[in-house]
Amino acid sequence: MAVSVANYVRIKKELEEAGALLVAVSKKKSVVDILSLYELGQRDFGENYVQELMEKQPQLPADIRWHFIGHLQRNKVKYIVPICSLIQGVDSLSLLDEINKQAIRSNRIVDCLLQVHIAREETKFGFDESELAAVVPLIAERKNVRVLGFMGMASFTADELQIRSEFRHLKKMVQQHASNFSSPESPVISMGMSGDYSIALQEGSTLVRIGSLLFGARQ
Ligand SMILES: *Cc1c(COP(=O)(O)O)cnc(C)c1O
C-alpha cells in the first residue's frame, strides 16, 4: 500500500487546528515512502526498532527529527542518542540513567518522554502511578536528559469510553507532575495513534503518533 496524500493533508490540518504535533510512524516502511511525506513538508518521523532506524537515518535528509517510540534496550541506547531528537517510551529509571550517560558521552542534551502505563492490558510497557511518584522527583538530577512530558498507549479496544478515560488519566498524570518537567508550562502529552487520535486530541494530546493512516497497513 502506498502513502495516502489525502489522509496526510487532512490529518495535518486537524492537528494544526488542535495545536498538536504530528509524528509520522514509519516503522517497516521504506525510505521512498518516508521521502514522499518529507516532500509534502513532514519532518517528524517515529521508528520502533534501533537497527531499522540506523539503516534508514543516513539515507534520509539530515533535517528529519527522529522520534524513538519503541521499547528501548539499555545496550542500544548508545546507537540512538546521537541521531534522535526525542526518545519517547522511557520506561525505567535505569534506562533514563543510561540515556543520561550516553548523552554526557556525546556532549548532548537529550529530550525524553516517560512512558506511562494507562492501558488495561498487562503487556504494555510503562510506569504506573506509584512508580511515577517515586521516579519523577529524581529526573532533575540527570543533567543531560530533559524530560518534556509523558507518552501513553490506550487499550486496544473498540470501547471509546475506555480509551477516553485512559487518555484522561494520562493528562491528569501530566498535570500532576509537570512542575518537575524541564518546560513545566508546556508539557508534552504524547497520545493517539491511527485508531484513536481523534479521542486523544479531544482529551488534550499535544503529539500524536500516526502510522497506518499515512503509510497504509503494515505487514
Ligand atoms: C506503531 C506505533 C504507532 C502507530 O500505530 P498506527 O496504528 O499504525 O497509527 C504509534 N505509537 C507506537 C508506540 C507504535 O508502536
The ligand as an SDF file (V2000), in Angstrom:
LIG
                    3D

 15 15  0  0  0  0  0  0  0  0999 V2000
    3.2720    1.5430   15.6380 C   0  0  0  0  0  0  0  0  0  0  0  0
    3.0460    2.5850   16.6690 C   0  0  0  0  0  0  0  0  0  0  0  0
    2.2320    3.7090   16.4140 C   0  0  0  0  0  0  0  0  0  0  0  0
    1.4650    3.9090   15.1150 C   0  0  0  0  0  0  0  0  0  0  0  0
    0.4290    2.9830   15.0160 O   0  0  0  0  0  0  0  0  0  0  0  0
   -0.7100    3.1220   13.8810 P   0  0  0  0  0  0  0  0  0  0  0  0
   -1.8580    2.3870   14.4650 O   0  0  0  0  0  0  0  0  0  0  0  0
   -0.1660    2.4960   12.6560 O   0  0  0  0  0  0  0  0  0  0  0  0
   -1.0070    4.5690   13.7100 O   0  0  0  0  0  0  0  0  0  0  0  0
    2.1260    4.6690   17.4020 C   0  0  0  0  0  0  0  0  0  0  0  0
    2.7720    4.5520   18.5760 N   0  0  0  0  0  0  0  0  0  0  0  0
    3.5480    3.4950   18.8600 C   0  0  0  0  0  0  0  0  0  0  0  0
    4.2320    3.4300   20.1780 C   0  0  0  0  0  0  0  0  0  0  0  0
    3.7040    2.4800   17.9280 C   0  0  0  0  0  0  0  0  0  0  0  0
    4.4520    1.4120   18.2350 O   0  0  0  0  0  0  0  0  0  0  0  0
  1  2  1  0
  2  3  1  0
  2 14  2  0
  3  4  1  0
  3 10  2  0
  4  5  1  0
  5  6  1  0
  6  7  2  0
  6  8  1  0
  6  9  1  0
 10 11  1  0
 11 12  2  0
 12 13  1  0
 12 14  1  0
 14 15  1  0
M  END
$$$$
